[in-house]
Amino acid sequence: MIKNFQNIVVLGAGKSGVGAAVLAKKNNLNVLVCDDSNISKESTNTLREFGVEYYQVDYMPFISSVQDVLVVSPGIDNDHQLVKYFIKSSKPIISEIEFASYFCNAKKICITGTNGKTTTTLMVTYLLENAGYNVKAVGNIGQSYAMSVALENVDYYVIELSSFQLDRMYDFKSDISIILNISPDHLDRYQQDFTKYSKSKFRICQNMTKSDCLIYNHDDKVISEWIMSQDEVSYKLAPVSINEKLLKGSWLEKEQIKISINNKKQTIMSIHQLAQQGKHNLFNSMAAGVAARVLDIRKEIIRDSLADFQNVEHRLEDVAKIHGINFINDSKATNVNSTWYALESMQQPTIWIVGGIDKGNDYSILEGLVKQKVLGIVCLGKDNSKIKEAFGSIVDSFYEAESADQAVQISYRIAKKGFNVLLSPACSSFDLFKNYEDRGHQFKNAVRTL
C-alpha cells in the first residue's frame, strides 16, 4: 500500500505525529506536518533536525491536491477540517500505527481494552526482556511506534492500542493480540453508541492468520459474546478466566494460575506470589503469562517476572505512608471502570479523591464498593454536582477541593491510622490540570510536603 504514496501530510505534532514525520523522511517521502496549535519547542527541534517542513495554526493554504495520504494523531475525529478535506478528496486517512507498520519487520504483540492496557503492555515487555528479547513498548503508552521503527531495530514491539488508533488501521496485522475488557468509555467520540466503540476494539484481530493468536477475557460478556458470534476465525484463541476452569488458555485452580498452550498444561505460580495484587492485576498477569507461553518462554522466567514486576506510574502507585495513612496515586483512572478496579483492590478503610471533567459517567456501578470501603469523599474538580448526587447520601464525610494540595490536606485531616487515601478520579483532568500525569505529580508532591 505504501508504494503508492509519495506525499504525506501528518496532522498533529505530538510524539505520534513527529514520529510519523521522521519515519517518512527517513524513507525519502515528501512530508508536511500540520498542527492546530503552536508546536512545542521539543517537537520543532526534532522536525528541524530531520529537515521536516511544518506549519502551525493556519496551514490549509499549504495543503495541495498532490498530497497522497493523511496520517492523523489519536483523538482527531472526522469533524476536523483537514480530515474532511481528505474524505472529500477520497484519499486515505490512516493512523501513525498503520503508517509505521509498512516499514516494520519486527513481530508485534498488540494490547487493547478499556482498562489495564498500560500495565499489561509493560508486563509483557518485562517478560520478553527477561527472556532475552530485544523488545520495545510503544503506542498509546506514550512512546512513538513510528519513531522507534525509524531509528531502532528490535525483535518485538509490544503496542498499546486505543480505539482511536484502531479506527484508522487497515492493513496492519498483529502476531499476538490481547483484548482485556470492554466497557463504556469515550462514547462522545462514538455518538454514545457502545456497539461502535466495541467494534473499534475488535479491529485488533483484523488480518490475523492461523499462525497468530488472540488472547481474550473469557469473563467479559461483551468479548465472549462477540467470540461466539464468529462463525469461524482464522487465528488461534486463548481465553483467560478467573471465574471458570478452561481447557485452554489460562484459569485458576485452588489459587494457582494454570496455563495450557498447544495442549501443554502447566502450573505457573500461586496468585499470592504476584507482585501486583487485586482482581484486575490478576487478569493482566494471566494474560501476559499466556502471551509469554505462546512465545514458548519458560515458566520459571514467567513466574519470576510476574513476582517482581513494578507497576506503571499513576496506576495504583504507592506514594508514601505518613503516620500510618497510605497515600495511593491512581490518577490514570480517567473512567468509572478504572476506578471500580481501584476501589475493589482497597483492603483498608478509604478516603477517596474523585472528580474532574465528567465524560458522561454512570457512577451507579460504584455504589456497592463505596458503601463497603469509602468513609470519606474529597471532590477534586470544578463541577462536582454528579458526584454529590451519586454518593452524597451514601458517605457522610463529603468535601470539595480546588487543588491537589488542598485535596491532600483535607484527606490527611479526616483519615486515621490504617486508612488509605486514594486518588482515583474516574474523570479527565483538564479542568484543573494539564493531563492525568500532571494531576498525579501534583498529588505526590502534596503528599511529600505533609
PyMOL commands that set and color helices and strands:
alter all, ss='L'
color gray80, all
select helices_A, chain A and resi 2-4+15-26+41-49+60-62+81-88+96-101+117-130+145-151+163-167+194-205+221-229+271-273+279-294+299-308+336-345+363-373+385-391+404-414+436-448
alter helices_A, ss='H'
color red, helices_A
select strands_A, chain A and resi 7-11+30-35+53-56+69-72+93-95+107-112+135-139+156-160+176-179+213-217+236-240+249-253+256-261+264-270+317-322+325-329+350-354+374-380+397-401+420-423
alter strands_A, ss='S'
color yellow, strands_A
deselect
rebuild
show_as cartoon
